[in-house]
Amino acid sequence: MTLKDLLKNKDYEFLNRVPNLAYLSVAGSRAYGTNTPDSDTDVRGFFMDSLDDMLGMTGGKEQYEDKTTDTVVYSFRKFVKLVADCNPNVVELLGTKPEHHVLTSKVFENMAANKHLFFFPREHFTPSLATRSPSFVASKTVFRSARARLRMLRSILLNL
């Protein structure tokens, strides 16, 4: 099966019902090149939330998941949050090879081009400093994560 045929395959037809798909990619062993002839095809991606959902006015759906095919499609909000939190299962999607892409969009291309906005050099904390208490470090991490998400959203929305 070619990647373009993936959406026509009956096992993956539910993907055609996910609204506003913006990115789909093959993940897992096929993306790593460690697949065997018996390997399944894992698919990951994201869909665009409605404007009300993006602004936090409504809850919206966070993800569509099919356990049979090991497919997960996140909302854009959740995808950005997971990338900002350096979730390895999601971060790797920003580095997938173009030949593994099933569907891309300008939003995904902008994210991939600006992925550096999410990654920071590791800071070294000195335990002897009173300001380096666990609560201080945790609040700083939350702030940095939120700041990264806002920078990424601003960059993507300005480039559409």
N, C-alpha and C positions, 0 to 999 in steps of 0.2 A: 504494500500500500504506500502510495506517495503521500507527502504531507498535504498536498492540495486535495487528495481524496479523503483525508481524515474526516472532514466535516460532512461528507456524504455517507460515511460508514454508519450503519445503524447503531453501533455501540456508542457513538459520539454525537448522534443526532440531537441530543438535548442541548448541545452548544448552540444550535441554530435558534433556540428559544431564549437564550441569554440576551437581554436588551443591551444595545450600545457597546458591543464588544470592541475593545480598542487594541488588544494584544493577546495573542495565543502563541505558545511556543512548546516544542517538545522538550521535556525535562527528563531527569533521572538517567538511567543507564544508557539510553539512546543518545542523549546529549553529551554524556561523558565518553561515549565510544566503548563502553564496557558491556554492551548488550549482547545477548545470545539469541539464537533463532527463536527461542521460546519467550523472550522478554516482551512484556506489554509495552504500550506506548503511553507514558505519563504526559499529561498536558497541564500547563499552568498558564495563567494570564490574568487580565483584569478587564473590567467593563467600566464605562463612565457612569458615575452617579448622576442623578438629576441635580439641577442647580440647588433646589431646596435641600436635598440630602447633603450636598457638598458644603453648604453654608451651615449645616447643623440644625436646620429648621424641622426636618423630619428624620426619622430613624433610618429608613431605607434598608435594603438587603446588604449584608456584609459579604456574602460569598455564595457561589453555587458550587456544589460538590457532588461528584459521582464516585462512590467508593469502588464500584465494579471496574471502572477504567482508571482509577487513581487520578482523577482530574479535579483540579480546583481552579476556579475563576473568581478572583477577589474583586470587591468594589475598588474603585480608584482610591477612595479615602483609606481603606484598609491596606491596600498595596503600598501606598506612600508611607503609612505608619510603620508597616513591617520593614520596609527598606530603611527608614530612618532609625528603627530600632536594631538594625543590622541582623535581621532574621536571615540566616544563611540559605534557607529554602527559597527565599524571595530575592535576596540580593543577587544570587547567581543568575537570575533571569535577565538582569541588566547587562550581562556579559555573554548571553547565548550567541552562537554563531548564526548569521543570517540564513544559512541553509536549514536551520531548525525552526525558523519562524513559520508559523501557519498563517498568522494574520498580524499586521502591524498598522500603526496609525501615526499621524503627526505627533500626537500626545506621547506615544511610546518613544518615537525618535528623539523628541525633546528631552524626555527623561534619561534615555541612554546617553545622549550628548552631555547631559549635566549631572551625571551620577556622582561626580566628585563633590557635589554640594552636600552629599549625605555622609561623607567619610571624613573623619578628623584624625589628626595625629594623636596617638595615645599620650595622655598627660601622666606625669609621674607625681604622685602625691607623697609628701613626707608625713609619716604618721605622727611625728612630734608636734606638728603645728595644730593648734586648737581649732583652727578654721577648717581642718580636714576631717571633721567628724563624719560618721556615716550619713547622717541626715543632710549635711552640707553637700557631700559628694552626690547623694541621690537627687537632691533638688537641682544641683548643677547639671546632672545628666538629663533630667526631665526638661530643663530649660533648653539645653543644647539640642535635644531631640525635637522639641517643638519649633525652635528657631530653624532647624534644618528643613523641617516639613514646610514651613512658611516660605523659606527661600525657594524651595523646589516648586511649590505651587505657583508662586509669583513668576518664576522663570518660565514655567510651562504655559501658564495662561497668557503671558505677554507675547509668547512666540507662536500662538495659534493663528 
